[in-house]
Amino acid sequence: RDVHYSTFDMNCENCSSCLLCSGQDVATVLRLVHNLIHEEEDEEDKPSQKMQNVGEHGQMALLGHSLAAYISMMDKEQLRKLTTRIQSDTTLWLCRLFRYENGSTCFHEDDRDGLVKVCRLVINARYEEYATEGYVVLNTRQPVIYQSASCRPGLGQHLCSQLGLPLSSLCTVPCNTLFGSQHQMDVALLEKLIKEDINAGKLPLLLIANAGTPGAGHTDKLGRLKELCDQYNMWLHVEGVNLATLALGQVTSSIMAATRSDSMTLTPGPWLGLPAVTAVTLYRHEDPALSLAAGLTSSHPVEKLRALPLWLSLQYLGHNGIVQKIKHATTLVRITNIGNMSRIYIDLASFCIVCLASSESFCAGEKEVLDAFNRWLGEELAELVPTSGIDVVELEDEATCVRFSPLLTAAVLGTREEDVESIVEKMTELVFVMSSTMSLREDFREETHKRSPSLRYINEFAWPGLGVVRYEMQANGMDEDRKKQEQEKINTELLKKLQDLDTDILFSTGPEFVTEQGCIFVGMVTDDVDVSDLVDTIAALGRDIEESGKLLQNMTEVVRKGILEAELQLQKANEEKLVEEGMLRQLPVVGSVLNWFSPIQSSIKGRTFSLAAGSLDSTEVTYSTKAQADRPSLQDTPISSSKKLPGKIVPAFHSHSLW
């Protein structure tokens, strides 16, 4: 039996997930792309954010991708000549710009792929039989790749995964602990590790150094590391944002040493504000066959078209335009005059790291508070000055810090000197609020403890604010589950009342993930806040809410008991009425006839419940008082020929009566 499978659903003309047989026009397809881009914004009901402004140099990069697709359809010989020219020109320009003589280039989308291919090149060069025997030859002497503890997270694991090496082939070198920067590789310890690996029968293969660590922007001692690599026949690879400053007229000696490395990876896209531009790895090696085997070069002309967007952009900017963009970014760092506010201030060519909180401002051991306040500062600055590119970084053995790295963001976001001045202005205001809040945190805790047990201070170190409290209701003998529910209700109502106060202090339920639930998080304050009055207000409002709840609960209980008592009294009155009237009057037909001839006045009175006195009384007094009050009005009313007496039924006589 022949079974035919169709990938098209003829009945799904309106389904965007189905491929239509008839196809769609260009306008419809573009509209679909537009809807997909803004679909998440519509669902979450968020204001649409404008895309980053792409200048003319960025448009050249985008044009390069379209041209690459068009050029790939050319004649093979013509394509080969054109791609060779594009790659050779780009290689020459980059090597001259970044002072890397006699270098070759490898263009790659992932900025880690260049290092992966360099590692393959070194393995092929150091293990002569690797091309024929494969990974078997690595068992004779295990290769070792060295990296700094300050390098990019996950870089070493990515290398081992791509190269098929065990994690034991990766050696992480600690940074300096006694001398020098805490984010620079410890050269003496590195040499010791190399000697130990050689004595263990391993082969030191490659060293990854930083010219601008991802966290703090520090540069390793590249000159000393190059000497060490030459001594032990190792390959030196350098990466980092500070490599961009090689294009400037004046370069520091520590960065200039990178030009002596065996390879280095550049990321011109963020440096120059070029969208969708590949990263570039510059390297020096004399054997083109090994470079081809490692994937650093390619015999396919189409793959060389990766350099086309960068080739177009470099020509558009020119040498002066490229230098000006990098120089502008480094200038933005130098005018960030905030050194007098910070505990850590690193003024490098491309980085400015600020850690404004000091552990002396609060109790020892509260490092989380330091991190929380600096994280809050970074988030506030990023929101207040969105074109600044400020972000928050976690520095090992330091704290959470605010990072300003114009080389990574200025060209993309269009950061100007006015933005930096705004950063300094906003930071001055925020630091004042932070200092005031941190100086009052201990007072807030002490004042809260004084009002125990009605208020409980919660040690939530990750909260960047005055503190966290919770109102504790006093209910002895109450079930724990019920007490917890009532307490959550009180704190919820208390939070609403605090938020309604005429004050600049922010009261909230805190971040999404907190250890304690049902708490009130008090935000930042200024130094003119009276902490004692603030705590008194919180305690008084909580007490009022609790007393109101108790009053309502007591009233509910009294009403419930009154209703039960009224039901019992009415039931007793019904029983007495039954005894008084007799059984005959209860029969349906006989009772009606008997009541006709001999009416009887009802002896059952209603009941009224007094909330103030909590007592249950008869309604007879109420009705008699009302009757006396209404008597004058009754005298003015015409008297009917037939009066209705209380408790008696007065029949109406008609012409067709039984009589």
KOLGUTOR-817351 format. One record per atom (N, C-alpha, C): x, y, z; residue in one letter. Coordinates in steps of 0.1 Angstrom, whole numbers, plus 5000, padded with zeros to 4 digits. Layout:
REM residues N
XYZA/...
END
This chain:
REM residues 659
500949885000R/500050005000R/500950125000R/500650224991D/501450344990D/500750445000D/501550505008V/501150605018V/501850735014V/501050845012H/501550975008H/501351065020H/502451125023Y/502451225034Y/502551365028Y/501651455033S/501651585028S/502051685040S/502951775037T/503351875047T/502451995046T/501451995038F/500652115036F/499252085041F/498652175048D/497252165052D/496352265044D/495552205035M/494852295026M/493752375033M/493352335046N/492352405053N/492852505063N/494152535062C/494752615072C/495252745066C/494452815058E/494852935051E/495153045061E/494453045072N/494653155082N/495653125093N/496253005092C/497152965103C/498553015099C/499153095108S/500553145104S/501553045106S/501352935113S/502352825115S/502352725104S/501452735094C/501352645083C/501952715070C/502652635062L/503152685050L/502052675039L/501652785034L/500652795024L/501052745010L/500252675004C/500552624990C/500652734980C/499852834981S/499852944972S/500953044974S/501553044986G/502553134989G/501953274993G/502853364997Q/502453505001Q/503353604995Q/502753724993D/503553834987D/504553894997D/505353974992V/506454035001V/505854115012V/504854195010A/504354285020A/503754195031A/503054085028T/502553995038T/503553935047T/504653895041V/505753825048V/506453935057V/506654055052L/507254155061L/506354195072L/505054195070R/504154225080R/504154115091R/504353995087L/504453885096L/505653895105L/506853935099V/508053955106V/507854075116V/507154175112H/506954285121H/506054245133H/505054165131N/504254115141N/504954025151N/505853945146L/506653855154L/507653935163L/508154045158I/509054125165I/508354195177I/507154245175H/506454315185H/505354235192H/505354105190E/504354015196E/504554015211E/505753995216E/505953995230E/505654125237E/505854235231E/505454365237E/503954375238E/503254325228D/501754335229D/501254245239D/501854125241E/501254035251E/501554085265E/502654145267E/503054185281E/502554325284E/501954395273D/501454525275D/502554625280D/503654615274K/504754705277K/504954805266K/505454925270P/505755025260P/506854985250P/506555005238S/507554955228S/508855035229S/509954965229Q/511255035230Q/511855045216Q/512455165214K/512955195201K/514255115199K/514455065186M/515654995183M/516855095183M/518055035185Q/519255125185Q/519355195172Q/519755315173N/519955395161N/521255345153N/521055305141V/522155265133V/522555375123V/523855415125G/524355525116G/524655475103G/525155565094E/525555525081E/526555415080E/527555425090H/528555325090H/527955185094H/526955185102G/526255065105G/525355015094G/524855105086Q/524055065074Q/525055005064Q/526255045063M/527154985054M/527454835058M/527454815071A/527654675076A/526454585072A/525254645074L/524054575071L/523954545056L/524454645048L/524454635033L/525354515029L/526454505037G/527454395034G/526854255034G/525854235043H/525254105043H/524354075031H/523754175026S/522954165014S/523854145002S/524854225001L/525854204990L/526554074990L/526754015002A/527453885003A/526553784996A/525253784999A/524353694993A/524353704978A/524353834973Y/524353854958Y/525653814952Y/526753844958I/528053814952I/528253664952I/527653584961S/527853444962S/527353374949S/526553444941M/525953384929M/526753414917M/527953484918M/528753514907M/529553394902M/530153414891D/531053304885D/532153274895D/532553144895K/533453094905K/534753164904K/535353184892E/536653254891E/536553404895E/535453464891Q/535253604895Q/535053614910Q/534253514915L/534053514930L/535353494938L/536253414933R/537453384940R/538353504940R/538453574929K/539253704928K/538653804938K/537353824937L/536753924946L/536953894961L/536653774965T/536753744979T/538253744984T/539153704975T/540553714979T/540953864981T/540453954972R/540754094974R/540154154987R/538954114990I/538254165002I/538954115014I/539353995015Q/539953945027Q/541453995028Q/542154005018S/543454065018S/543454205023S/542554285017D/542454425021D/542154435036D/541154365040T/540654375054T/541854325064T/542554225060T/543654175068T/544754285069T/545054345058L/546054445058L/545654565067L/544454615065W/543954725073W/543954705088W/543454585092L/543454545106L/544854535112L/545754475105C/547054455110C/547754585112C/547554685103R/548154815104R/547454895115R/546154885116L/545454955126L/545854915140L/545954785143F/546254735156F/547754685158F/548554735149R/550054725150R/550454575151R/549854495143Y/550154345143Y/550754315130Y/552054315130E/552854295117E/552854155113E/552754135099N/552854005093N/551853905099N/550653955101G/549553865106G/548653825096G/547953715099S/546853655091S/545553675099S/544453665092T/543153685099T/542253565097T/541353545107C/540253455107C/539053525112C/538053525103F/536753585107F/535753485111F/535153505123H/534253405129H/533053485136H/531953415136E/530753475142E/530853475157E/531153355163D/531353345178D/532753395181D/532853485191D/534153545194D/535053435201D/534553315204R/535353215210R/535853115199R/535253125187D/535653025177D/537153045172D/537553175172G/538953195168G/539953125177G/539753135190L/540553065200L/540552915198L/539352865195V/539252715193V/540052675181V/540052745171K/540752715159K/542252735161K/542652835169V/544052855172V/544552735180V/543752685190C/544152565197C/544352445188C/543452425178R/543652315169R/544952335161R/545252455158L/546552485151L/547752445159L/547752485172V/548852445181V/548952295183V/547752235184I/547852085186I/548452015174I/548052065162N/548552005149N/550052035148N/550452155153A/551952185152A/552752115162A/552252095174R/553052025185R/552951875184R/551951825179Y/551751675178Y/551851645163Y/552951605158E/553151585143E/552351475138E/551951375145E/551151265140E/549651285143E/549351395147Y/547951425151Y/547051415139Y/547551455127A/546651455115A/546351315111A/547251215114T/546951075110T/546450985121T/546951005133E/546650925144E/545450975152E/545251105151G/544051165159G/544351185174G/543351165182Y/543451195196Y/544351085203Y/544650975197V/545550875203V/546850935207V/547451025199V/548751075202V/548751165214V/547551215218L/547451305230L/547651225243L/547551095242N/547651015254N/549151005258N/550051025249T/551451015252T/551851135261T/551451255258R/551651375267R/550351455266R/549751455278Q/548451535278Q/548651685277Q/547951745267P/548151895265P/547451965277P/548052085280V/547552165291V/547352305285V/546152365288I/545752505284I/545652585297I/546352695298Y/546352775310Y/545452905307Y/544652935317Q/543853055316Q/543853125330Q/543553255330S/543453325342S/542153305350S/542153325363A/540853305370A/539953425367A/540453535361S/539553645358S/539153645343S/539353535336C/538953525322C/537353515321C/536853505309R/535453495307R/534953365313R/533853365320P/533253245326P/532853145315P/533253025317G/532952915308G/533752905295G/534852995294L/535652985282L/536452855282L/537052825293G/537852695293G/537052575290G/535852565296Q/534952455294Q/534552445279Q/534352555273H/533952565259H/535052505250H/536352545254L/537452495246L/537552345247L/537452295259C/537652145261C/536452075254C/535252135254S/534152065247S/534352065232S/534852175226Q/535052185212Q/536252095207Q/537252085215L/538452015212L/538451875216L/537451835223G/537351695228G/538351655238G/538751755246L/539751735257L/539151725270L/539651645279P/539151635293P/539351765300P/538551795310L/538651915318L/540051915326L/540651805327S/541951795334S/543051865325S/542751895313S/543651965304S/543552115306S/542652155314L/542452305317L/543052335330L/543952435331C/544552475343C/544252625345C/543552655356T/543152795359T/544152855369T/544852955365V/545853025372V/545253135381V/545453125394P/544953225403P/545553365400P/544853465405C/545353605403C/546253645415C/546853755414N/547753805425N/546953815438N/547653775449T/546953795462T/547753885471T/549053905469L/549853985478L/550354115470L/550854095458F/551454205451F/550654225438F/550554345434G/549954375421G/548454375422G/547854385410S/546354385410S/545754255413S/544654255420Q/543954135424Q/543254065412Q/543354125400H/542654075388H/543654035377H/544954045381Q/546054005371Q/546553865374Q/546853795364M/547453655366M/548753665374M/548853565383D/550053555391D/551153485383D/552053565378V/553053505369V/553953405376V/554353435388A/555253335395A/554553205398A/553253215401L/552453085403L/552253015390L/552153085379L/551953025366L/553252945363L/554353005365E/555652935362E/555752805370E/555352815383K/555352695391K/554452585386K/553252625382L/552352525376L/552852465363L/553552545355I/554052485343I/555152385346I/556052415355K/557052325359K/556452195365K/555452205373E/554852085378E/554251995367E/553552065357D/552951985346D/554051915338D/555151985336I/556251925328I/556851805335I/557051815348N/557551705356N/556551585357N/555251615355A/554151515355A/554051455341A/554851495332G/554751435318G/553751495309G/553251615313K/552251685304K/552951785295K/552251835285L/552751925276L/552052065277L/552752165282P/552152305282P/551952345268P/550652375265L/550352405251L/550052545248L/549252615256L/548752745252L/548352825265L/548552955264L/548253045275L/547253145270L/546153165277I/545253275274I/545353385284I/545753505279A/545953625287A/544953725283A/544753825292N/543753925291N/544354065290N/543854135280A/544154275278A/542854355281A/542454345294G/541154395298G/540254285302G/540354245315T/539454135320T/538054175318T/537154075317P/535754105315P/535154175326P/535554155338G/534954215350G/535454355353G/536754365355A/537354495359A/538154565349A/538454505338G/539254565327G/540754575330G/541254485338H/542654475341H/543454405329H/544654445328T/545554385317T/546654305324T/546754185320D/547854105326D/549254155322D/550254105328K/551654145325K/552054075312K/551654125301L/551754055288L/553254035284L/554054135287G/555454125284G/556154005291G/555853995304R/556453895312R/555853755308R/554553755305L/553953625301L/554553585287L/554853675278K/555453635265K/556753575267K/557553635276E/558853575279E/558753435285E/557753415293L/557553285299L/557053185288L/556253225279C/555753135268C/556953095259C/557853195256D/558953165248D/559953065255D/560053075268Q/560952995275Q/560452845275Q/559152825276Y/558552695276Y/557852655263Y/558152725252N/557652695239N/556052675239N/555452785245M/553952785246M/553452895236M/552252875232W/551552975224W/550853075233W/550953205230L/550353305238L/549153375230L/547953365235H/546753425229H/546253525239H/545953645233V/545453765241V/544153805236V/543253835245E/541953895242E/541553995252E/540554075249G/540154185258G/539854315251G/539054395258V/538554515252V/539654625250V/540654615259N/541754715258N/542554705246N/542454595238L/543154585226L/542754685216L/541554745218A/541054855209A/541954975209A/542654995221T/543455115222T/544755105214T/545054995208L/546254975200L/546155065187L/544855105184A/544655195172A/544955345175A/545155375188L/545455515192L/546855555189L/547155685189G/548455725187G/549355695199G/548855705211Q/549655675223Q/549055555229Q/549955455231V/549455325237V/550455295249V/549855245260T/550655215271T/551455085268T/552555075275S/553554965273S/552854835276S/551954825286S/551354705289S/550454655278S/549754745271I/548954705260I/549754675247I/550854755245M/551654735234M/552354595233M/552554535245A/553054405246A/552254305239A/550954335237A/550054235230A/550354215216A/551054315210T/551454295196T/552554195194T/553154145204R/554154035203R/553553905205R/552253895208S/551553765211S/551453685198S/551253555199D/551053465188D/549753485181D/548753525189S/547453555183S/546653635193S/545653705187M/544753785196M/543453805188M/542353815196T/541053825191T/540453965193T/539954025182L/539454155182L/537954145180L/537154245186T/535754245184T/535354395179T/535654425167P/535354565162P/533954605162P/533054505162G/531554545162G/531154635173G/531254595186P/530954695196P/531854815197P/533154795194W/534054905195W/533655025185W/533254985173L/532855085163L/531355105161L/530555025168G/529155045166G/528654985154G/529254865150L/528854805137L/527954675140L/526754675136P/525854565139P/526254445130P/526154325136A/526254195129A/527554185121A/528654235128V/529954225122V/530754115129V/531454035122T/532153915128T/533353965137T/533753875146A/534953895153A/536153855145A/537353895148V/538553875140V/539653825149V/540253715145T/541453665152T/542653685143T/543653765148L/544853785142L/545953685147L/546653625138Y/547653515143Y/548853515133Y/549853465138R/551153445130R/551453295130R/551553245118H/552053105116H/552453095101H/553553015100E/554153015086E/553652895078E/552952795084D/552552685076D/551052695072D/550752735060P/549352745056P/548552615056P/549252505055A/548552375055A/547952355069A/548752385079L/548252365093L/547152465096L/547252585091S/546152675093S/544852635086S/544952575074L/543852525067L/543252405075L/544052315080A/543552205088A/542852245101A/543352355107A/542752405119A/541452485117A/541152515104G/539952595101G/540152745101G/541452785103L/541652935103L/541552995090L/541852915080T/541652965066T/540652865059T/540152905047S/539252815040S/539552825025S/539252715018S/539452715004S/538152744997S/537052765004H/535752804998H/535652954998H/535453014986P/535353154985P/534253214992P/533153144993V/531953194999V/532153225014V/532953145021E/533253165035E/534053295037E/534853335027K/535653455028K/534753585028K/533553565023L/532653675023L/532153725036L/532553655047R/532253705060R/532953835063R/534053865056A/534753985059A/534154105051A/533154085042L/532554195034L/531954305042L/531054275052P/530454385060P/531554475067P/532554405073L/533654485079L/534454555069L/534654495057W/535454565046W/534754695042W/533454685040L/532654805037L/532754915048L/532554875060S/532454965071S/533855035073S/534954955072L/536255015074L/536555125064L/536155095051Q/536355195041Q/535455315043Q/534255295048Y/533455415050Y/533955505062Y/534455445073L/534955515084L/536355575081L/537155505075G/538555545072G/539355535085G/540655555084H/541555545095H/541155645106H/540955775102N/540655875112N/539355855119N/538355805112G/537055775118G/537155665128G/537855565125I/538055455134I/538755495147I/539855575145V/540555625157V/539755715165V/538955795159Q/538155895166Q/537055825175Q/536455715170K/535455645178K/536155585190K/537255525188I/537955465200I/538455565210I/538955675204K/539455785213K/538255855221K/537155865214H/535955925221H/535555835233H/535655705231A/535255615242A/536155625254A/537455635251T/538455645262T/538355775269T/537955885261T/537856015267T/536656015277T/535555945274L/534455935283L/534755875297L/535755785297V/536155735310V/536955835318V/537755915312R/538656005319R/537856125325R/536756155319I/535956275324I/534956225335I/534956095338T/534056045348T/534756075362T/534656195367N/535356225379N/534456195391N/534656065396I/533856015407I/534755955417I/536055975416G/537055905424G/536855935439G/536356055443N/536256095457N/535056025463N/534255955456M/533055895461M/533355745464M/534255685457S/534355545456S/535355485465S/535155355468R/536155285475R/537155215465R/536555175454I/537355115443I/537155205430I/538155265425Y/538055345413Y/539255305404Y/538955245393I/539955205383I/539755285371I/540755375368D/540655455357D/541555395346D/541055315338L/541855255327L/541355315314L/541955255303A/541555315290A/540155295286A/539555185292S/538155155287S/537255125298S/537655115311F/536855075322F/536855175333F/535655185340C/535555255352C/534755175361C/535355125372I/534655035381I/534455115394I/533255115399V/532855195411V/532255105421V/532755105433C/532155035445C/531955135456C/530755185457L/530555305465L/530255275480L/529755155483A/529455125497A/530655075504A/530755105517S/531955055525S/531454975536S/532154865539S/531754775549S/531854835563S/532454955564E/532455015577E/531155095581E/530255095571S/529055175573S/527955095580S/528154965582F/527154885588F/527854765595F/527054685601C/527654575610C/528554485601C/529554435608A/530454345601A/529754215597A/530154165586G/529554035581G/528354055572G/527954185569E/526854205561E/527354245547E/528154155541K/528654185527K/527454185517K/526454105520E/525254105511E/524654245510E/524654315521V/524154455520V/524954545511V/526254525512L/527154605503L/526854575488L/526654445485D/526354405471D/524954455467D/523954445476A/522654495473A/522554645470A/523254725478F/523254865476F/523954905463F/525054835460N/525754865447N/524954815435N/524254705437R/523454655426R/522254755423R/521654805434W/520654905433W/521155035426W/522355075429L/522955195423L/523055175408L/523655055404G/523855035390G/522555025382G/521454965388E/520154955381E/519555085380E/519655175391E/519055305390E/519755395379E/521055385379L/521855465369L/521455425355L/521355285353A/521055235340A/519655285335A/518755295345E/517355335341E/517355485339E/518055565347L/518055715346L/518755765334L/519855695331V/520655735319V/520855615310V/519855575302P/519855455294P/520955455284P/521455565279T/522455575269T/523855555275T/523955535288S/525255525294S/525855395292S/525055285291G/525555155290G/526055095303G/525755155314I/526155115328I/525554975331I/526354895337D/525754765341D/526454725354D/526054615360V/526454565373V/527354435371V/528454425377V/529354315376V/529654255390V/529854125390E/530254055402E/531754035401E/532554095410L/533954075410L/534353975421L/535153875417E/535553775427E/536453835438E/536153795450D/536953845462D/536753995464D/535854055457E/535554205459E/534154215463E/533354265454A/531854295457A/531154315444A/529854335445T/529154375434T/529454525430T/529854555418C/530254685415C/529554735402C/529554865401V/529054935389V/530054955379V/529754915366R/530854915356R/530355015345R/531255095341F/531055185330F/532155165319F/531855095308S/532755065298S/532355115285S/532755245282P/532355305269P/532755235257P/533955165257L/534355095245L/533454985241L/532754935250L/531754825247L/530354875243L/530054995247T/528655045246T/528555185239T/529555265240A/529455405236A/529055415221A/529755345212A/529555355198A/528155295194A/527655195202V/526355135199V/525255225204V/525355275216L/524355355223L/524455505219L/525555545214G/525655685211G/525955775224G/526755725233T/527055795245T/527855915242T/527356025248R/528056155247R/528656205260R/529356315259E/529956375272E/528756425281E/527656465275E/526556515283E/525956395291E/526056275285D/525556155293D/526356125305D/527656145303V/528656115314V/528456215325V/528256345321E/527956445331E/526656415339E/525656365332S/524456325338S/524656205347S/525556115343I/525855995352I/526456045365I/527356145365V/528056195377V/526956265385V/526156345379E/525056415387E/524156325394E/523656225386K/522656135392K/523356045403K/524656015400M/525355925410M/525556005423M/525756135422T/525956215434T/524656215442T/523556225436E/522256225443E/521956085449E/522255985441L/521955845446L/522855815458L/524155855457V/525155825467V/524655885480V/524156005480F/523656075492F/522555995498F/521655945490V/520555865496V/521055735501V/521955675494M/522555545499M/523255565512M/524055675513S/524755695526S/523855725537S/522755795535S/521755825545S/521055695550S/520755615540T/520055495543T/520855395551T/522155385547M/523055295554M/523355335568M/523455465570S/523755515583S/522555505593S/521355485587L/520155475596L/519655335597L/520355235590R/519855095591R/519955045605R/521055075612E/521255015626E/520155085635E/519955215634D/518955285642D/517555225640D/517255185627F/515955125624F/515854995631F/516854915631R/516854785637R/516654795652R/517354895658E/517254905673E/515854955677E/515355055669E/513955105672E/512954995670E/513154905661T/512154795659T/512254695670T/513454665675H/513554575686H/512954635699H/512954765700K/512354825712K/510854805712K/510254785701R/508754775700R/508354625698R/509254545702S/508954395702S/508054365713S/507054275713P/506954175702P/505954215691P/505454345691S/504454385681S/505154395667S/506454445667L/507154455655L/508354355655L/508654295644R/509754205643R/510654245632R/511954265635Y/512954305625Y/513354175617Y/513354185604I/513754065595I/515154095589I/516054005591N/517454025586N/517453985571N/517054075563E/517054045548E/518154135543E/519354075542F/520554145538F/520554185524F/519854115515A/519854145501A/518854255497A/518254325507W/517354425504W/518054565505W/518154635494P/518754775494P/517854875499P/517754885512G/516854985518G/517055005533G/516155065540L/516255095554L/516154965562L/515354875558G/515154745565G/513854675562G/513654565568V/512454485566V/511854455580V/510554475581V/509854455594V/508554375591V/508054315602R/506754245601R/505954265614R/504754305612Y/503854315624Y/503454185629Y/503654165642E/503254035648E/502054055657E/500953985654M/499753995662M/499853915675M/499253965685Q/499253905698Q/497953825700Q/498053695697A/496853605698A/497253475704A/497153475717N/497553355725N/496353245724N/496753125721G/495853015720G/495153005707G/495553085697M/494953075684M/495752965676M/495052895667D/495652795659D/496752865650D/497852795648E/498952845641E/498652885626E/497852795620D/497552825606D/496652945605D/495652955614R/494753075614R/495553195618R/496453185627K/497253305631K/498053355620K/498653265612K/499453305601K/498553375590K/497353325588Q/496553385578Q/496153525583Q/495753535595E/495353665601E/496453765600E/497653715603Q/498853805603Q/499153855589Q/499053765579E/499253805566E/498253915561E/496953905566K/495954005563K/496354135569K/496754135582I/497154255589I/498354325582I/499354245578N/500554315571N/500154365557N/499254295550T/498854345537T/498054475539T/497154475548E/496454605551E/497354715556E/498354675564L/499354775569L/500154835557L/500554745548L/501354795537L/500454895528L/499254865526K/498354955519K/498255095526K/498155095539K/498055215546K/499355295546K/500455225546L/501755295546L/501955355532L/501555285522Q/501755335508Q/500855455505Q/499755465513D/498855585512D/499355705519D/500355695527L/500855805535L/501555905525L/501556035529D/502156135521D/503656145525D/504456055519T/505856045521T/506555995509T/507856025508D/508655985497D/509255845499D/509055785511I/509655655514I/508755555506I/509555455501L/508855355493L/508655225502L/507455185503F/507055065510F/506554965500F/507054835501S/506754735491S/506754595498S/506454495490T/506554355494T/507854305491T/508854385486G/510154335483G/510254265470G/511454215467P/511754145455P/510854015454P/510953955442E/510053835439E/510553715448E/511853695449F/512353585456F/512953635469F/512253615480V/512753655494V/512553535503V/513353535513T/513253425523T/512053435532T/511653555535E/510553575544E/509353635537E/508153575540Q/506953625533Q/506053705543Q/505253785537G/504353875545G/505053975553G/506054035547C/506854145553C/506654275546C/507154385553I/507054515547I/508554565545I/508854595533F/510154635529F/510254785528F/511054845536V/511154995537V/512355035528V/512055125518G/513155155508G/514055265513G/514755335504M/515755435507M/515155555514M/515955615522V/515455735530V/516555835529V/516255965533T/517256065534T/517556085549T/518556175552D/519056185566D/518056265574D/517056325568D/516056405576D/514956325582D/514956195579V/513856105584V/514056065599V/513056085607D/513056045621D/512655895622D/513655815624V/513455675624V/512555625635V/512655695647S/511755655658S/510255685654S/510055805648D/508655835644D/508155735634D/509055695624L/508655605614L/508255475620L/509055425629V/508755295635V/507455305643V/507255415650D/506055435658D/504855435649D/504955495637T/503855505628T/503455365623T/504455285620I/504255145615I/503555065626I/504055075639A/503455005650A/502055045653A/501855175652A/500455225656A/499455185645A/499855195632L/498955155622L/498655005623L/499654925626G/499454785627G/498554755639G/498754825650R/497854805662R/496454835659R/496254945652D/494854985648D/494154885640D/494954825630I/494354725621I/494054605629I/494954565639E/494654445647E/493454465656E/493354585662E/492154605671E/490854615663E/490954675651S/489754675643S/489354535639S/490254445636G/489954315633G/489354235645G/489954265657K/489454195669K/487954245672K/487754375670L/486354425672L/485354365663L/485754355650L/484854295641L/484654145644L/485754085648Q/485653935652Q/484753925664Q/484854005674N/484053995686N/482554025683N/482354125674M/481054165670M/480354045663M/481153985654T/480653865647T/480253755656T/481053735667E/480753625676E/479553665684E/479353785689V/478253825696V/476953815688V/476953855676V/475853845667V/475453695665V/476453615663R/476153475661R/475453415673R/475953445685K/475353395697K/473953455699K/473753585696G/472453635697G/471453575688G/471853535676I/470953465666I/470553335672I/471553265677L/471253125683L/470253135695L/470553245703E/469653255715E/468253295710E/468153385700A/466753425695A/466053305689A/466753215682E/466153095676E/465653005687E/466452995698L/465952905709L/464752965716L/464653105718Q/463553165724Q/462253155716Q/462453175702L/461353165693L/460853015693L/461752925693Q/461352785694Q/460552755706Q/461052805717K/460252785730K/458952855730K/458852975724A/457553045723A/456552965714A/457052905703N/456252825695N/455652705702N/456552645711E/456052525718E/454952565728E/455152685735E/454152735744E/452852765737E/452952825725K/451752855717K/450952725713K/451752625710L/451152495707L/450352445719L/450852455731V/450152405742V/448952495745V/449052625743E/447952715746E/446852705736E/447152685724E/446052685713E/445452545712E/446252445715G/445652305714G/445952245700G/445752115699M/446152045687M/445152075676M/443852105679L/442852125669L/443152245660L/443652345665R/443952465657R/445152445648R/445852335649Q/446952305641Q/446552225629Q/445352165629L/444952095617L/444552185606L/444852155593P/444652245582P/443252295581P/442252215580V/440852255577V/440152295590V/440352205600V/439652225613V/440152355619V/441452375618G/442052495625G/441552625618G/441352625605S/440852745599S/439452775603S/438552675604V/437152695608V/437052745622V/437952675631L/437952715645L/438452855647L/439452895639N/439953035641N/438953135635N/438053085626W/436953175621W/435953215631W/435553105638F/434553135648F/435053185661F/436253145665S/436853185677S/438353225675S/438453355670P/439853395668P/440653405681P/441953385680I/442853385692I/443953485689I/444353565699Q/445453665697Q/446753585699Q/447753615690S/449053555690S/449853605702S/450453515709S/451253545721S/452753555718S/453153525706I/454553515702I/455053655698I/456053705705K/456553835702K/457953815695K/458253915687G/459553915680G/460753945690G/461953935685R/463153955693R/463954065686R/464554155694T/465554255689T/466854235697T/467954255689F/469254235695F/470054365695F/470554405707S/471254525708S/472754505707S/473454555697L/474854535695L/475654605706L/475154725711A/475854795721A/475854725734A/474654675738A/474554605751A/474854455750A/474654405738G/474954255736G/473754175742G/472554235743S/471454165749S/470354145739S/469454045742L/468354005734L/467054045741L/466254125735D/464954175741D/463754145732D/462554165738S/461354145730S/461054275722S/460354255711T/460054365702T/458754435707T/458154385718E/456854445722E/457054595726E/458154615733V/458454755738V/458754845726V/459454795716T/459754875704T/458454905697T/457554815695Y/456354845687Y/455354935695Y/455354915708S/454455005716S/454955145716S/456355165717T/456855305716T/456655365702T/456755285692K/456455335678K/455055375677K/454155295683A/452655315682A/452355455688A/452955475700Q/452655605707Q/453255725699Q/454355705692A/454955815684A/454055835672A/453455735666D/452655755654D/451155785657D/450755795670R/449355815673R/448755945668R/449456065669P/448856185664P/448556175649P/449356115642S/449056105627S/447956015625S/447655915634L/446555825632L/445255895634L/445255995643Q/443956065645Q/443456145633Q/444456195625D/444056265613D/443656175602D/443756045604T/443455955593T/442055915594T/441255915582P/439855875583P/439755735588P/438755705597I/438555575603I/437755495593I/438255375591S/437655275582S/436455215589S/435555165582S/434355105587S/434654965594S/435754915589S/436154785595S/437554795600S/437854785613K/439154795619K/439854665621K/441154665619K/441954545621K/442554555635K/442254465643L/442754455656L/443954365657L/444854395666P/446054315666P/445754175670P/446154085662G/446053945664G/444753885659G/443753965654K/442453915649K/442353935634K/441653835628I/441353845614I/439953895611I/439854005604V/438554055601V/438254015587V/437153935585P/436853885572P/436053995564P/436153985551A/435454075542A/434254005537A/433054075538F/431854015533F/431454065519F/431053965511H/430753995497H/429353945495H/428753985484S/427353945480S/427253795477S/428353735473H/428253595470H/428853515482H/428753565494S/429153495506S/428353375509S/428953275516L/428153155520L/426953185528L/426953305535W/425753335543W/424653375534W/
END
